[in-house]
Amino acid sequence: MSEAATTADSAHPCLSCGACCASFRVDFAVYEMQAMGGTVPDGLALDVNGSTCRMRGTEQVPIRCAALTGQVGQQVACSIYELRPAPCREFSAGDYACHKARARHGLAPLAEGTSL
């Protein structure tokens, strides 16, 4: 979700969406794990190959990140928002991948000019 999506901003479209967290595999460098000095809680990721980890829940179908709480398309939150890995920090609400994820869950694209 976008950096702008905070619990203080309840009108932010990401807080009623969550489609990205239930659409894409989330792989990241092992150094982002808490055991390696990073921020991602160790119990929420799986080792992929010794240098890459994957968020639990994104390795299976249907995809749903283990850190996602709530119901996609209604009200959601990331339980580790401040600790999330780089791919989640870099995801841009309103971009092509966002629209693709929203479509997978039957959600309309964000309106042009949506403040993120």
RABELVEN-V247655 format. One record per helix or strand. SS is the DSSP state (~ for helix, > for strand). FROM is the first residue (numbers start at 1). TO is the last residue. If there is no record, write none. Layout:
BEGIN
ss/from/to
SS/FROM/TO
SS/FROM/TO
END
This chain:
BEGIN
ss/from/to
~/13/16
~/19/22
>/27/29
~/30/32
>/33/33
~/34/36
>/40/40
~/42/44
>/45/47
>/52/55
>/68/71
>/75/78
~/81/83
~/86/90
~/96/104
END
